[in-house]
């Protein structure tokens, strides 16, 4: 998609900031960020959100310098449940954040939360589910080139809760950017 403005073509596209499980640190909870699962015995990088504790993982990502004002930001999580369920189950993720640039303090309260809403999980277990939700860029309080501290946690869903651990493989943040050319 493109728009011509006074001899300059403005092109918009979406770019992603991807944070794999091994790029996150735990703030709360006692679960390791890696899990040995499956019959091959391979070490698989998952963040494990326990079914009964409040586990919280943090990470840092940059806001693109050419982010389009007034656009939406997309949050995307790839998760699976550890144990199969006979009936439909849900999980919900909460994303809190704090933007910091040069000269700012990092001792401010977190913004958000940007909650995912109920995520309907595949009940057979060991099947990856990819979910996304959006927020208005202007509502987040971020500026171009900010470094954002992201804090991701599992919260209680509205529907029937998944009673087993929730594995997270990655979390992504999608931005709409504007690129101009003559």
N, C-alpha and C positions, 0 to 999 in steps of 0.2 A: 504494500500500500504506500502511496506517495502523494504529496501535495506540492504544487508549484507555488512559490511565494517570491515575487520580485526576482526572478531568475535563479532562485535557489530551490532545489528539490529537497523537501524534507521527507525522510524515510523513517518509518517507525517499525521497530521490531522488539521482540521480547528476548531478554537475556536472563540467564539463571545463575544464582549463587548457590552452589551445591555443597552441603556439609555432610560428609559420610559419618557413620557412627564412630569411626576411630578418630574423627576430628572434634569430638565432643568430650567435655570433662564433666564428672558428676559433682553436683553441689550438695545434694541430699540423697539419702538412701545408701545401702551397703552393697549394691549389686555391681558386679564388674561390667565393663562396657563390652566385653567379649564373651561369647558363649560357644561351647563345643556342642554342635547339634548334628543330627543326621547320622546315617550309617557309615559314612566315609571317615568320620572322626576328625574332620578338618576344623581348624579354628576359624569361626565365622564372625566377622565384626558386626555385632548387633549392640545397640543400647537396649538394655532390658528394663522395662518399666514393670515393677512388681504389681501384682493384682491388689495387694492390701496396703502397701506403703506409698508415701508420696515421694517418688523418685524424680529428681530434677537434673537435667543436663544443660550445660551452657556451651556457647560457641560465639565466635566473632566473625562478622562478614562486612565487607565494604558496600556502601550505596554507590551505584554508578554515577559518574560525574555528569552524564547526559540523560539522566532519568527525566521522563516527561511529567511535568506538573499536571495534576488533575487526573492522572491515570490510576489504575488499580494495581495493587501488589498482590501476587498470587503466592500462597503458602502451600507446599506439597509435602506430604509424608508418605513413606513407603513402610508399611507395618505388616505383621502377621501375628496371629495368636499362637501360643506355645502348645495348647492342648485343645483337641477338637471338642465341640459342643453339639448336642443333639438339636438344640433350638437356636434361633437367631440371637446373636449377641452384638453389643455395641461397645465402643470405646470413644473417648473424647480427649483431644489434646488441647493444651493451653500454651500460647506463645506470648511471653512478656519480653519487653525490649527496652534498651536505653541507647540513644545515639550520643556519640562523643566525637568532638572534633578538637583541633588544637586550641588550647586555652580553656577548655571545659573541665569541670570536675567529674570524676566518675563515681562520686558518692551521692548521686541523686537517686530518687525513687524510680523504679522501673515503670515504663508505660505499658499500656495494654490492660487486660489481656485481649489477645485476638484468639478467640476460641473457635475450634473447628466445627462445633456442633457434633451431633452423634455421627460416628463413623460406623457404617454397617459392615461387619467383618464376615469373611468367608468362614463358615462354621467347621469345615473339615480340618482346619489346622495346617500349619506348615505351607500355607498358600499366601503369597504376597498380595497385599491390597494397597493400591495407590489412591490417596485422597487429596483433594485440594479445596481451599477456601480462599476468599479474597478480602482485602480491606482497601479503602481509599488511601492512596499515598499521602494526601494532605492531612488525613486524620492521625497518621503515625508520628508526626513531629520530627521526621528525618529530613536532612538536607543532603544535597549532592556531596559526595566525598566523605560523608560521615562514616565512622566505624561504629557498627551496631553490636552491642552485646545482646545476644538472644538467649532466652531461657525457656526451655521446652519441658513441660510436665504433663503427666497423665492426670485427668480429673474425672469425676463421676459423670457418666452419660445420663441423659434423660430416660433412654430405653433400658432394656435388660442388660446389665453390665456383664462384660466378659470377665469371668472369674479366674482366668489364668494370666500368666505373664504376657505382656505385649512386647514384641520385638520390633525395634525400629532399625531399618537398614540405612536410611538417609532422610534428610530434610532439605528442601530446596525453597529458595525465595526467588520469584520471577518478577522482573521489572520491565516496563515498557520504556524504551529509550528512543530518542529522536536523533537522527543522524542527518546532517545537511551536506549537500555537495553542490558545486556550481556547474 
